[in-house]
Each structure stands twice: as C-alpha cells, then as structure tokens.
Amino acid sequence: MSVMIERLEGMVNRYHEINEMMMSPEIVSDSKMLAKLGREQADLVQVVETYTEYKNSVQALEDAKALLMEDDKEIKEMAKMEIEELEPKIEEYLGKLEILLIPKDPNDSHNAIVEIRGAAGGDEGNIFAGDLYRMYSKYAESQGWRIEIIEMDDCEAGGFSLVSFMVKGDGVYGRLKFESGSHRVQRVPKTESQGRIHTSTATVLVTPEIEAEDFDIDMNDLEIETMRASGAGGQHINKTDSAVRIVHKPTGIVVKCQDGRSQHENRATALMTIRSRVYEEHQRKLEEEQGVERRSKIGTGDRAEKIRTYNYPQNRVTDHRIGYNVNQLDRIMEGRMQDLLDALCSADQQAKLAGQQ
C-alpha cells in the first residue's frame, strides 16, 4: 500500500507541476509542447480526482471512528452508520486506483490509422470491408472524431478491396486498437438465389499515428514514386502526378496516397502512414525478441484466424477473445460499438491487473 500511495502522491505532484508549466509564457508560445503537456495532464486528471476522493473518505472514516469514543449514544450511532457507508466506498476507490495505475500504452491518446482489406470470400469479403468502414465511420461520428481517407480501392460489386483512413480525435487509438484482426461475416449474399449462408472475412489493422520526433525513419530506406491518381479521390485525377507511393525497402511495407489536394499533401500523408506502419512492425519484432505475448494483428485474412464473427441470420456478434456475445448486430453495424469496445478495454485492464499480482 505504501508503494501505491507513493506513486499516487508523485502523480499528484506532477499534475500540479504541469498546471504551473502550462501557464508559463514559454510553454504557451510552444504549441507542440503545450499539446504534449495537455495530453499528459489529461492522463493524470482521473487519477488525481479519484485519489482526492479516496483521501477525503479515509479522513472522514478516521473522524467517524474517533466519534465512537463519545459518550453520546446518538452520536455513536451516527458514526457507526457513516463508517458502514465509508468502508465499502474506500474499497471501491482503491479498486479504481489499482486499475488507473496499470501502465498505459503511451500511444492510447494518439490518432489512429485504420486499414481494412477484403480477404477470404471474393466480392463478399470486399463488400463486408465496406460495411466495416461504414461501421467505424458512424462510430467515429458519434464520438465527434474526424475521418480522413488515405487510400481507397473500391470494387465493382461494392465495398473495397482496400480502404485506409486516419481517425482524428481524443484517445482514438486507445479505443480502436483492439479492432486489429480478422473479422468473419456469415450471411446470405444478394446474388445467392438458393438462400445459402456464405462465410467471408475482412481484415483490420489499427496503428497509432506516430510523430517524426518519436520514431525516425531513414529516408534512404524509402522508395518514393509519384503517379497519376486513379478512381475516386480529388480534383487532379488523370491531370497531374498527384498520387504518391512509398515502399519501405527493409520491411516491404507499401503505402499509396492519392486523396489529397496536391502531391505535397499526399506525400506528407503517405510518409506519416508509412512511419506508423514501420513503427508497428518494429514494436512487433521487439516484443517477439523479448518474449512478450502479443495479440494477433492483421495476419493473413484466412477464415481460421478470426477475432470476431458477425452472424446476420441470428443478428449476433461474437468476439471470440473475451467470449462477448450479443444479439445486436444491427445496432453495432450502425456504429453503436460503445458496449463492445468497453468490454474489450475492461478485459484488457483485468488481464494486466492479474499480471501485476
């Protein structure tokens, strides 16, 4: 307990230090530093508020116990009632603080880059990739987040063979990072005359936006080429070489961007995207070397490698990692994902908490 209290006191001190720093003219004039401190402050505020409530309750409990020494029976009875109310409240605050002290992923507050690919199932896989894009778009809208398209390869039958996009807002990556993996759909395609249920998959990869100062890429490792944009995406299509394609030669990661208004804008977006993808690959290899168990990412898109199943005939969504099962597929596909994402975050917290004990 003393170690925990020591950590909490240190976080409170840091919170007050940040408040003072953010009022200094030097910091106010430095927008990047101000934003960085603002993110750190936001990470600490819930801990500070909960710890303050905990300390107030502990003090109130001590005061109530002192009243038990009084001769007045009425005062003693009131003190007993207050003690009965405060003790479970203090335990509740301690439980919250234990969870809040779980080491956070420093990227949780970042924007996220989401890539969806139609995988097994041909046209149906691509159509489902389009459905997932719509689901995430609607959820993002409900959270007040913004979406910016990076790359989009649409298909004649509908949907996308590939769509990648940036989601901008507070805490985006922390909410969406568990979406990485293979998503399986079971439904009757519109073209199916016999009414048979088909199974298809789409894969999702979610990576955090990484700033250049946080992860450096050797420009000599990049092969950058420009080309004419094709398909949907911007006013310069087939007029100028506005599309940009970047290959990271050591890993083979490829990013193409054509939806910006200019080659300069597409180049900046492609560089940002390739940095995030290479960072993710770097982290994966680092964790493998350290023997750290890591959740499956985008994988191969094979039917067997599923994290979630969307069963349309039964209106059911099942997340196989946490045993989450709900007959609300229609709501989830409309972007009402809050309960599902809450369950994933809670399961992750509980697993980390168990690992600390």
Secondary structure by P-SEA (a helix, b strand, c coil): caaaaaaaaaaaaaaaaaaaaaacccccccaaaaaaaaaaaaacaaaaaaaaaaaaaaaaaaaaaaacccccaaaaaaaaaaaaacaaaaaaaaaaaaaaaccccccccbbbbbbbbbcccaaaaaaaaaaaaaaaaaaaaaacbbbbbccccccccccccbbbbbbbcccccccccccccbbbbbccccccccbbbbbbbbbbbbbccccccccccccccbbbbbbbbcccccccccccccbbbbbcccccbbbbbcccccaaaaaaaaaaaaaaaaaaaaaaaaaaaacccccccccccccccccbbbbcccccccccccccccccaaaaaaccaaaaaaaaaaaaaaaaaaaac
